[in-house]
């Protein structure tokens, strides 16, 4: 999981992440094989029922790849904070899954709050 194709791997994203990438490599894929990724919101509170499939994308394989990716674009109102997973299928057989979390950004304290805490 990453925020860009050549980016560092991460399992934690913020609600304003433009795209979330599920990067993969294959071994034994043949031309004509069908791969698909399903994005599932496992627990996003009241935004959606638990384990709701929220997006799906498909690709036709040309053979093995060392740099495959599926990507999911930010929803209009941002990613709801919570737990997610991506399931990747090859010819309708689940071959792997990856879990990740969307966490709200930590808000900076106002300078007046910092001064009160430090006793200044």
QUIBEL-V692315 format. One record per residue. PSI is psi in radians with two decimals (NA if undefined). Layout:
psi
PSI
PSI
This chain:
psi
2.46
2.95
-0.11
2.80
-0.76
0.22
3.02
2.59
2.52
2.76
0.17
2.26
2.88
2.81
-0.43
0.18
2.12
-0.82
2.51
2.19
2.35
1.88
2.52
2.81
2.67
2.74
1.95
0.05
2.49
2.78
2.29
-0.23
2.59
2.22
2.54
2.66
2.36
2.15
2.16
2.22
1.81
-0.81
1.75
0.54
-2.40
-0.08
-0.64
2.65
2.67
2.45
0.73
2.21
2.08
-0.30
2.68
2.45
2.60
2.64
2.63
2.22
2.58
0.06
-2.92
2.68
2.59
-0.14
0.82
2.70
2.60
2.51
2.65
2.17
2.62
2.31
2.78
-0.77
0.23
2.93
2.17
2.34
2.49
-2.87
2.41
2.90
2.69
2.21
2.28
2.24
2.51
2.05
0.82
0.19
2.19
2.12
-0.42
2.88
2.75
2.34
2.57
2.94
2.49
2.13
2.43
2.53
2.48
2.22
2.41
2.43
2.56
2.65
-0.56
-0.60
-0.67
-0.73
-0.69
-0.72
-0.66
-0.12
0.24
NA
